Amino acid sequence: MEVINDNGCSWIKDLTPRTNVKTLKSNEDCDWLIIGAGYTGLSAARKLSQLYPNQKIILVDAQLAGEGASSRNSGYLVDTTLNDGFTSNKELENYKKKADIYALGINAVKKFINEYQVDCDWNECGKYFASSKSEDKKILTNFSNTLSQLGYEHNLLFKNEIYKRLGTSFYNIALQTKGGILLHPGKLVRAMIDILPSNICLYENSHLLNWNKNKDTILCNFKNGNINTKKIIFATNGFLKSLGIKSNYNFPITLTASMTRSLTDEEFKLIKEPREWGILPVRPMGATIRTTKDRRILIRNTAEVHNPFKMSKSDLEKRSINQKIGIKKRFPQLPNDIIQSSWSGIVSRTRNSSQIFEKIDKNIFAAGCYNGSGIGVGTLFGEQIAIKASNENTKEIETIEARNKPNRLPPQPFLSLGVKSRLFYERLRARSEI
Ligand SMILES: Cc1cc2nc3c(=O)[nH]c(=O)nc-3n(C[C@H](O)[C@H](O)[C@H](O)COP(=O)(O)OP(=O)(O)OC[C@H]3O[C@@H](n4cnc5c(N)ncnc54)[C@H](O)[C@@H]3O)c2cc1C
């Protein structure tokens, strides 16, 4: 499976193009090989370089480092996500386990940006779960009970207050959580690349074609060279399955997003000059929509099984038109053609939305499948999988391993049918929220 991305992502376009790019062109041996240089792989590499300053560590990516989903996401560093139900004590306990992992993820990112003085437009502005449907009050009231029991500060808001704060009268009800951070995902991942210590060798545009284990060595074949390694960490998230990693537990999903240009002073006044905000949908397939520090609006309102993963230009344009409609619905006062670019990104899912964090075989490790929480959890899992692969233990690993493990997927064709019909049903349920 080739990894090729469109070049439309606004977050990437905000950054200065990189110049120091090396590609694998010969055969190499190493102590540690990490496949995938997004938040997970970069964090694993950073941690390994601290643990083993004298060992040879290679990090490889099929495209430019960080330019996969890690640069292409919406930039919500979440402390909580909305899940239906959670009425029994057992469900509450499971929710707490999930939220404990999110909290560790936020700490891991915070620690990184403080240590390296990273500017990634960090804004601790909290977030809103919002819906245009008044009947969604029931879902938000249930969620509010869950948050109250776990001590998360939040409040319910209605149409007029939402309009005052966010400049849109589209939503009838919202639950605001105090926790949650908005950031510039491209700046964050670029910082992780820029600070890679000199004992990490980074090869980009170098696609792992296949791999196998021979006694105590793992042999990895790339287009222009091979790498033999003692230990390997797979950090390819949406591409775990295509590399044969936990294939019966995860599957890829393609998401698309669009970003407007910066609003002019007049346009900004028309939407009530709000502070930066981020909305997540109450219904799973509804739109996530946020503003940025420099007055742009980002919208993501698709999640689909797309084969090939990468969108063709015309497929992307179709989604971009839907996103233009999504912005117009919320901000009819703004001009029609303010979307500046649209892009897609690949993530991975498991059946029960749980993450992969494990030893696959002797000296072979994998981390991934974060649903909508990969910024924090990917950073955390990258660091901690490096520690686990070193046969060490931490409190963080104990918290991660206390979660429910991913459930096995049904076999094909039931898997495809199941995923497609579930997505179709969720899309139908959320059609007013797209
Ligand atoms: C549109 C969109 C919106 C999102 N919004 C949010 C959000 O608001 N908040 C949040 O927390 N998460 C969000 N996510 C999810 C988040 O981006 C991911 O969970 C996160 O980036 C995962 O990081 P990663 O390092 O594990 O994977 P990636 O960033 O996907 O990195 C994996 C890397 O592996 C490389 N690779 C794959 N196959 C190979 C191969 N064979 N050989 C070599 N390299 C390979 C890829 O090129 C890629 O760079 C969103 C994702 C998308 C696409």
The ligand as an SDF file (V2000), in Angstrom:
LIG
                    3D

 53 58  0  0  0  0  0  0  0  0999 V2000
   -8.7370   15.1800    9.3990 C   0  0  0  0  0  0  0  0  0  0  0  0
   -8.2800   14.6050   10.7250 C   0  0  0  0  0  0  0  0  0  0  0  0
   -8.6880   15.1970   11.9170 C   0  0  0  0  0  0  0  0  0  0  0  0
   -8.2450   14.6960   13.1490 C   0  0  0  0  0  0  0  0  0  0  0  0
   -8.5090   15.4100   14.2850 N   0  0  0  0  0  0  0  0  0  0  0  0
   -7.8940   15.0690   15.4490 C   0  0  0  0  0  0  0  0  0  0  0  0
   -7.9770   15.9270   16.5790 C   0  0  0  0  0  0  0  0  0  0  0  0
   -8.5660   17.0130   16.5280 O   0  0  0  0  0  0  0  0  0  0  0  0
   -7.3570   15.5350   17.7210 N   0  0  0  0  0  0  0  0  0  0  0  0
   -6.6330   14.3770   17.7990 C   0  0  0  0  0  0  0  0  0  0  0  0
   -6.0670   14.0920   18.8710 O   0  0  0  0  0  0  0  0  0  0  0  0
   -6.5200   13.5480   16.7290 N   0  0  0  0  0  0  0  0  0  0  0  0
   -7.1120   13.8840   15.5570 C   0  0  0  0  0  0  0  0  0  0  0  0
   -6.9330   13.1010   14.4440 N   0  0  0  0  0  0  0  0  0  0  0  0
   -6.1710   11.8400   14.5790 C   0  0  0  0  0  0  0  0  0  0  0  0
   -4.6630   12.0860   14.7180 C   0  0  0  0  0  0  0  0  0  0  0  0
   -4.1950   12.9050   13.6780 O   0  0  0  0  0  0  0  0  0  0  0  0
   -3.9240   10.7410   14.6910 C   0  0  0  0  0  0  0  0  0  0  0  0
   -4.4640    9.9180   15.7070 O   0  0  0  0  0  0  0  0  0  0  0  0
   -2.4370   10.9160   14.9380 C   0  0  0  0  0  0  0  0  0  0  0  0
   -1.8570   11.7270   13.9600 O   0  0  0  0  0  0  0  0  0  0  0  0
   -1.7470    9.5590   14.9720 C   0  0  0  0  0  0  0  0  0  0  0  0
   -0.3530    9.7930   15.0100 O   0  0  0  0  0  0  0  0  0  0  0  0
    0.6340    8.6480   14.5600 P   0  0  0  0  0  0  0  0  0  0  0  0
    2.0020    9.1660   14.6780 O   0  0  0  0  0  0  0  0  0  0  0  0
    0.3050    7.4010   15.2840 O   0  0  0  0  0  0  0  0  0  0  0  0
    0.2450    8.3670   13.0390 O   0  0  0  0  0  0  0  0  0  0  0  0
    0.5190    9.2680   11.6990 P   0  0  0  0  0  0  0  0  0  0  0  0
    0.5830   10.7040   11.9780 O   0  0  0  0  0  0  0  0  0  0  0  0
   -0.4870    8.7900   10.7070 O   0  0  0  0  0  0  0  0  0  0  0  0
    1.9530    8.7780   11.2910 O   0  0  0  0  0  0  0  0  0  0  0  0
    2.1800    7.5010   10.7610 C   0  0  0  0  0  0  0  0  0  0  0  0
    3.2730    7.6310    9.7370 C   0  0  0  0  0  0  0  0  0  0  0  0
    3.5850    6.3220    9.2530 O   0  0  0  0  0  0  0  0  0  0  0  0
    4.0260    6.4620    7.9300 C   0  0  0  0  0  0  0  0  0  0  0  0
    3.9510    5.1720    7.2430 N   0  0  0  0  0  0  0  0  0  0  0  0
    2.8370    4.4660    6.9380 C   0  0  0  0  0  0  0  0  0  0  0  0
    3.1610    3.3490    6.2760 N   0  0  0  0  0  0  0  0  0  0  0  0
    4.5090    3.3260    6.1660 C   0  0  0  0  0  0  0  0  0  0  0  0
    5.4290    2.4390    5.5650 C   0  0  0  0  0  0  0  0  0  0  0  0
    5.0460    1.3090    4.9650 N   0  0  0  0  0  0  0  0  0  0  0  0
    6.7530    2.7520    5.6310 N   0  0  0  0  0  0  0  0  0  0  0  0
    7.1850    3.8670    6.2450 C   0  0  0  0  0  0  0  0  0  0  0  0
    6.3280    4.7530    6.8460 N   0  0  0  0  0  0  0  0  0  0  0  0
    5.0100    4.4900    6.7980 C   0  0  0  0  0  0  0  0  0  0  0  0
    3.0840    7.5020    7.3420 C   0  0  0  0  0  0  0  0  0  0  0  0
    3.6580    8.1240    6.2090 O   0  0  0  0  0  0  0  0  0  0  0  0
    2.8780    8.4470    8.5140 C   0  0  0  0  0  0  0  0  0  0  0  0
    3.6720    9.6100    8.4440 O   0  0  0  0  0  0  0  0  0  0  0  0
   -7.3940   13.5460   13.1980 C   0  0  0  0  0  0  0  0  0  0  0  0
   -6.9820   12.9480   12.0010 C   0  0  0  0  0  0  0  0  0  0  0  0
   -7.3950   13.4700   10.7770 C   0  0  0  0  0  0  0  0  0  0  0  0
   -6.9240   12.8270    9.5030 C   0  0  0  0  0  0  0  0  0  0  0  0
  1  2  1  0
  2  3  1  0
  2 52  2  0
  3  4  2  0
  4  5  1  0
  4 50  1  0
  5  6  2  0
  6  7  1  0
  6 13  1  0
  7  8  2  0
  7  9  1  0
  9 10  1  0
 10 11  2  0
 10 12  1  0
 12 13  2  0
 13 14  1  0
 14 15  1  0
 14 50  1  0
 15 16  1  0
 16 17  1  0
 16 18  1  0
 18 19  1  0
 18 20  1  0
 20 21  1  0
 20 22  1  0
 22 23  1  0
 23 24  1  0
 24 25  2  0
 24 26  1  0
 24 27  1  0
 27 28  1  0
 28 29  2  0
 28 30  1  0
 28 31  1  0
 31 32  1  0
 32 33  1  0
 33 34  1  0
 33 48  1  0
 34 35  1  0
 35 36  1  0
 35 46  1  0
 36 37  1  0
 36 45  1  0
 37 38  2  0
 38 39  1  0
 39 40  1  0
 39 45  2  0
 40 41  1  0
 40 42  2  0
 42 43  1  0
 43 44  2  0
 44 45  1  0
 46 47  1  0
 46 48  1  0
 48 49  1  0
 50 51  2  0
 51 52  1  0
 52 53  1  0
M  END
$$$$
